[in-house]
Amino acid sequence: MNVSLTVWLVTIVVIIGLFVFDFFAHVRTPHAPSLKESGSWSAVYIALALVFGGFIWWQYGGTYGGEYYAGFVTEKALSVDNLFVFVIIMAKFAVPREYQQKVLLLGIVMALVMRGAFIAVGAAAINAYSWVFYLFGAFLIYTAVKLIREATSHEEEDDEADSAIMKFVKKYLRTTDEYNRDKLFTKINGKRLATPMLMVLIVIGFTDVLFALDSIPAIYGLTTEPYIVFTANAFALMGLRQLFFLLDGLLDKLVYLSWGLSIILGFIGVKLVLHALHENTLPFVNGGEHVTVPEISTGLSLSVILGVLVITTVASLVKSRKDSGGTGGTPAVAESTTATSDT
């Protein structure tokens, strides 16, 4: 896939432009988005992602188009898992609903920048060392097992990490426990203090790094083209803010999502190991020669990913409906009436 520098630059400018538009059109004025607003704009961003996939298909061929769609679906599914953590963070810090949009958008921009760095490092590593696929595959299989363990144990492991981050920030910054609208800093008695909103942004940024460790190897299991990896991540993250508010009350009903994601990550991990064996250069594996193993096609990958997501989503909603006796669930994000400081 030969992507010119001009195409790269135009793509980056368009993506930045979409984020800037999102900020000035929806985020600049604090408000709690309605279900209609969240749903319509989620549909717009998904449509843009699908149209862009059509462009790749038309410009570079069906193989790369299929890789983009498989990567986009995988990254979108993994981003829904991100939302579970975002819900917990928002509730833990009691972020007023009307101020959540700004911190979510800034967190998503941070995530895209960090993933861009991971993508560059991953591409360089793959070009230099084909055995990196072994590491990626093993890591994804380990992550899949870890997801299953977390889904069955119901242990809370994020509190300690969040507390450590908060202690670190408070050690080097003067902070206040009061919100001042959606501002990251405020002045109280003439002193410039960091608001809890900055703390939320830092915690979200830290979790984004952890999520990138899963998502980047996962998509490299579907394509080795940095352009596809980057654009699939960008379009998957682009509508994440709207998806957060759209799925607000439904996230707690997706009880089998972790199982579905673990199956997908495990499947891609096996795919990576098979690819690594096919491209093998390690002297202690088959004498440094490639191993004749079946390779999983992009079409099969996309079918498995979509199938697993559909099955786990339907099964989750059916179980939640039975458990609740047909009644609706409670919203996952608690609203706060925390007083704000205007001084």
C-alpha positions as CSV (number, residue, x, y, z in Angstrom):
1,M,0.0,0.0,0.0
2,N,1.7,3.2,-1.2
3,V,0.3,6.2,0.7
4,S,1.9,9.5,-0.3
5,L,2.9,12.2,2.1
6,T,0.2,14.4,0.7
7,V,-2.5,11.9,1.5
8,W,-1.1,11.5,5.0
9,L,-1.1,15.3,5.6
10,V,-4.6,15.8,4.1
11,T,-6.0,12.9,6.3
12,I,-4.4,14.4,9.5
13,V,-5.7,17.9,8.7
14,V,-9.2,16.5,8.1
15,I,-9.2,14.5,11.3
16,I,-7.9,17.6,13.3
17,G,-10.6,19.6,11.6
18,L,-13.4,17.2,12.7
19,F,-12.2,17.4,16.3
20,V,-12.1,21.2,16.2
21,F,-15.6,21.3,14.7
22,D,-16.8,18.9,17.5
23,F,-15.4,21.2,20.1
24,F,-16.9,24.5,18.8
25,A,-20.2,22.9,17.7
26,H,-20.9,20.8,20.8
27,V,-18.4,21.0,23.6
28,R,-17.5,24.7,24.0
29,T,-20.9,25.5,25.6
30,P,-21.3,23.1,28.5
31,H,-24.5,21.1,28.4
32,A,-25.8,17.6,28.9
33,P,-26.4,16.2,25.4
34,S,-29.8,14.7,24.7
35,L,-30.3,11.1,23.5
36,K,-31.3,12.5,20.1
37,E,-28.2,14.6,19.8
38,S,-25.9,11.8,20.9
39,G,-27.6,9.3,18.6
40,S,-27.6,11.5,15.5
41,W,-24.0,12.5,15.8
42,S,-22.9,8.9,16.6
43,A,-24.6,7.9,13.3
44,V,-22.8,10.7,11.5
45,Y,-19.3,9.7,12.7
46,I,-20.0,6.0,12.0
47,A,-21.2,7.0,8.5
48,L,-18.0,9.0,7.9
49,A,-15.9,6.0,9.0
50,L,-17.8,3.7,6.6
51,V,-17.5,6.2,3.7
52,F,-13.8,6.5,4.4
53,G,-13.5,2.7,4.2
54,G,-15.2,2.9,0.8
55,F,-12.5,5.4,-0.3
56,I,-9.7,3.1,0.8
57,W,-11.5,0.2,-1.1
58,W,-11.8,2.3,-4.2
59,Q,-8.4,3.8,-4.1
60,Y,-6.2,0.9,-2.8
61,G,-8.3,-2.2,-3.5
62,G,-10.6,-4.6,-1.7
63,T,-7.9,-6.3,0.4
64,Y,-7.0,-3.0,2.1
65,G,-10.6,-2.0,2.3
66,G,-11.4,-5.2,4.2
67,E,-8.5,-4.7,6.5
68,Y,-9.7,-1.2,7.3
69,Y,-13.3,-2.3,8.1
70,A,-12.0,-5.2,10.3
71,G,-9.7,-2.8,12.1
72,F,-12.4,-0.2,12.6
73,V,-14.9,-2.7,14.0
74,T,-12.3,-4.1,16.3
75,E,-11.2,-0.7,17.6
76,K,-14.8,0.4,18.0
77,A,-15.6,-2.7,20.1
78,L,-12.5,-2.1,22.2
79,S,-13.5,1.6,22.6
80,V,-16.9,0.5,24.1
81,D,-14.8,-1.3,26.8
82,N,-13.1,2.0,27.4
83,L,-16.5,3.6,28.2
84,F,-17.0,1.3,31.2
85,V,-13.9,2.8,32.8
86,F,-14.9,6.3,31.8
87,V,-18.3,5.8,33.5
88,I,-16.5,4.7,36.7
89,I,-14.1,7.6,36.6
90,M,-16.9,10.1,36.0
91,A,-18.9,8.7,38.9
92,K,-15.9,8.4,41.2
93,F,-15.1,12.1,40.7
94,A,-18.8,13.1,40.7
95,V,-18.3,15.1,37.5
96,P,-21.5,17.1,36.7
97,R,-23.1,15.6,33.5
98,E,-23.1,19.0,31.7
99,Y,-19.3,19.3,32.1
100,Q,-18.4,15.7,31.0
101,Q,-18.2,16.5,27.3
102,K,-15.0,18.6,27.5
103,V,-13.0,16.2,29.5
104,L,-14.1,13.3,27.3
105,L,-13.1,15.1,24.1
106,L,-9.7,16.2,25.5
107,G,-9.1,12.6,26.7
108,I,-10.0,11.3,23.3
109,V,-7.5,13.7,21.6
110,M,-4.8,12.6,24.1
111,A,-5.6,9.0,23.3
112,L,-5.2,9.5,19.5
113,V,-1.9,11.3,20.0
114,M,-0.6,8.5,22.2
115,R,-1.8,5.8,19.9
116,G,-0.1,7.6,17.0
117,A,3.1,7.3,18.9
118,F,2.4,3.6,19.5
119,I,1.6,3.0,15.9
120,A,4.9,4.6,14.7
121,V,6.9,2.5,17.2
122,G,4.9,-0.7,16.2
123,A,5.4,-0.1,12.5
124,A,9.2,0.5,13.0
125,A,9.4,-2.7,15.1
126,I,7.5,-4.8,12.6
127,N,9.6,-3.6,9.7
128,A,12.8,-4.3,11.5
129,Y,11.9,-7.5,13.4
130,S,9.3,-10.0,12.1
131,W,9.4,-11.8,15.4
132,V,7.6,-8.9,17.0
133,F,4.4,-10.7,15.9
134,Y,5.2,-13.4,18.4
135,L,5.2,-10.8,21.2
136,F,2.0,-9.1,20.0
137,G,0.2,-12.4,19.7
138,A,1.3,-13.6,23.2
139,F,0.3,-10.3,24.7
140,L,-3.1,-10.4,23.2
141,I,-3.7,-14.0,24.3
142,Y,-2.6,-13.0,27.8
143,T,-4.9,-10.0,27.7
144,A,-7.8,-12.2,26.6
145,V,-7.2,-14.5,29.6
146,K,-7.0,-11.5,31.9
147,L,-10.3,-10.1,30.7
148,I,-12.0,-13.4,31.4
149,R,-10.5,-13.5,34.9
150,E,-11.7,-10.0,35.6
151,A,-15.2,-10.8,34.3
152,T,-15.5,-13.7,36.6
153,S,-13.8,-12.3,39.7
154,H,-15.5,-8.8,39.7
155,E,-12.5,-7.4,41.5
156,E,-11.9,-3.7,41.7
157,E,-8.3,-3.1,40.6
158,D,-8.4,0.4,39.3
159,D,-8.9,2.2,42.6
160,E,-5.3,1.8,43.8
161,A,-3.9,3.0,40.5
162,D,-6.3,6.1,40.5
163,S,-5.3,6.9,44.1
164,A,-1.6,6.7,43.2
165,I,-2.2,9.1,40.3
166,M,-4.1,11.5,42.5
167,K,-1.4,11.5,45.2
168,F,1.2,12.1,42.6
169,V,-0.7,15.1,41.1
170,K,-1.5,16.6,44.5
171,K,2.2,16.3,45.5
172,Y,3.2,18.7,42.6
173,L,0.1,20.8,42.1
174,R,-2.1,22.8,44.4
175,T,-5.6,21.5,44.1
176,T,-9.1,22.2,45.1
177,D,-12.0,19.7,45.6
178,E,-14.5,22.2,44.0
179,Y,-15.5,22.3,40.3
180,N,-15.5,25.6,38.5
181,R,-17.7,24.7,35.5
182,D,-15.6,22.7,33.1
183,K,-12.3,24.6,33.8
184,L,-9.1,22.7,34.5
185,F,-7.8,25.5,36.8
186,T,-9.4,28.1,39.0
187,K,-8.4,30.9,41.3
188,I,-9.3,30.9,45.0
189,N,-8.1,33.7,47.3
190,G,-5.7,34.8,44.5
191,K,-4.1,31.3,44.2
192,R,-4.2,29.3,41.0
193,L,-5.5,25.8,41.8
194,A,-6.1,22.7,39.8
195,T,-9.8,21.6,39.8
196,P,-11.0,18.0,40.0
197,M,-11.6,18.3,36.2
198,L,-7.8,18.2,35.6
199,M,-7.5,15.2,37.9
200,V,-10.2,13.4,35.8
201,L,-8.3,14.3,32.6
202,I,-5.1,12.9,33.9
203,V,-6.7,9.7,35.1
204,I,-8.4,9.2,31.7
205,G,-5.1,9.9,29.9
206,F,-3.4,7.3,32.0
207,T,-6.1,4.7,31.3
208,D,-5.8,5.6,27.5
209,V,-2.2,4.5,27.6
210,L,-3.2,1.1,29.0
211,F,-6.0,0.7,26.5
212,A,-3.5,1.5,23.6
213,L,-1.3,-1.4,24.8
214,D,-4.2,-3.7,23.9
215,S,-5.7,-2.0,20.8
216,I,-2.6,-1.4,18.8
217,P,-1.3,-5.0,18.8
218,A,-4.9,-6.1,18.1
219,I,-5.2,-4.0,14.9
220,Y,-1.7,-4.9,13.8
221,G,-3.0,-8.5,13.8
222,L,-5.4,-7.5,11.1
223,T,-3.2,-5.2,9.0
224,T,0.4,-4.1,8.9
225,E,-0.3,-0.9,7.1
226,P,0.3,2.1,9.4
227,Y,-2.1,4.3,7.5
228,I,-5.0,1.9,8.0
229,V,-4.0,1.4,11.6
230,F,-4.0,5.1,12.3
231,T,-7.2,6.0,10.4
232,A,-9.2,3.0,11.9
233,N,-8.1,4.2,15.4
234,A,-9.0,7.8,14.6
235,F,-12.5,7.1,13.3
236,A,-13.1,4.6,16.1
237,L,-12.2,7.3,18.7
238,M,-13.9,10.2,16.9
239,G,-17.5,9.3,17.9
240,L,-16.6,8.0,21.3
241,R,-17.8,11.0,23.2
242,Q,-21.3,10.8,21.6
243,L,-21.3,7.0,22.2
244,F,-20.6,7.6,25.9
245,F,-23.8,9.5,26.3
246,L,-25.8,7.3,23.9
247,L,-24.9,4.1,25.8
248,D,-25.0,5.7,29.2
249,G,-27.8,3.6,30.6
250,L,-27.0,0.5,28.5
251,L,-23.4,-0.1,29.5
252,D,-24.3,-2.0,32.6
253,K,-26.5,-4.3,30.5
254,L,-23.6,-5.5,28.3
255,V,-22.7,-8.1,30.8
256,Y,-21.0,-10.4,28.3
257,L,-19.0,-7.7,26.5
258,S,-15.8,-8.6,28.3
259,W,-16.2,-12.2,27.2
260,G,-16.8,-11.2,23.6
261,L,-13.7,-8.9,23.6
262,S,-11.6,-11.7,25.2
263,I,-12.6,-14.0,22.4
264,I,-11.8,-11.4,19.8
265,L,-8.4,-10.6,21.3
266,G,-7.6,-14.3,21.7
267,F,-8.6,-14.9,18.1
268,I,-6.4,-12.1,16.8
269,G,-3.6,-13.3,19.1
270,V,-3.7,-16.7,17.5
271,K,-3.8,-15.1,14.1
272,L,-0.6,-13.1,14.9
273,V,1.2,-16.2,16.2
274,L,0.3,-18.1,13.0
275,H,1.5,-15.1,10.9
276,A,4.7,-15.0,12.9
277,L,5.3,-18.7,12.3
278,H,4.7,-18.2,8.6
279,E,7.3,-15.3,8.5
280,N,9.6,-17.0,11.1
281,T,13.2,-15.9,11.2
282,L,14.0,-17.1,14.8
283,P,16.9,-19.6,14.6
284,F,15.5,-21.8,17.4
285,V,12.1,-22.2,15.7
286,N,12.3,-24.6,12.7
287,G,15.9,-23.7,12.1
288,G,15.0,-20.1,11.3
289,E,12.8,-21.2,8.3
290,H,9.2,-20.4,8.0
291,V,6.7,-22.9,9.3
292,T,3.9,-24.1,7.0
293,V,0.7,-23.1,8.9
294,P,-2.7,-21.9,7.8
295,E,-3.1,-18.1,7.8
296,I,-6.4,-16.5,8.7
297,S,-7.8,-14.3,5.9
298,T,-9.2,-10.7,6.5
299,G,-12.7,-11.9,5.4
300,L,-12.7,-14.6,8.0
301,S,-11.4,-12.2,10.7
302,L,-14.1,-9.7,10.0
303,S,-16.8,-12.4,10.1
304,V,-15.6,-13.7,13.4
305,I,-15.3,-10.3,15.0
306,L,-18.8,-9.2,13.8
307,G,-20.3,-12.6,14.8
308,V,-18.9,-12.5,18.3
309,L,-20.0,-8.9,18.9
310,V,-23.5,-9.6,17.7
311,I,-23.9,-12.8,19.7
312,T,-22.4,-11.3,23.0
313,T,-24.5,-8.1,22.6
314,V,-27.8,-10.0,22.0
315,A,-27.0,-12.5,24.8
316,S,-26.2,-9.6,27.2
317,L,-29.4,-7.7,26.5
318,V,-31.5,-10.9,26.8
319,K,-29.9,-11.8,30.2
320,S,-30.3,-8.2,31.5
321,R,-33.9,-8.2,30.5
322,K,-34.5,-11.5,32.3
323,D,-32.6,-10.3,35.4
324,S,-34.5,-7.0,35.6
325,G,-37.9,-8.7,34.9
326,G,-38.4,-6.5,31.8
327,T,-37.8,-3.2,33.7
328,G,-35.3,-0.6,32.7
329,G,-31.9,-0.2,34.3
330,T,-30.7,2.7,36.2
331,P,-28.3,5.2,34.6
332,A,-24.7,4.2,35.0
333,V,-23.4,7.7,35.6
334,A,-24.4,9.5,38.7
335,E,-25.1,13.2,38.4
336,S,-23.6,15.6,40.8
337,T,-24.8,18.8,42.4
338,T,-21.3,19.7,43.5
339,A,-21.1,23.4,44.1
340,T,-18.7,25.3,41.9
341,S,-16.5,28.2,42.7
342,D,-16.5,31.4,40.7
343,T,-13.8,33.1,42.6
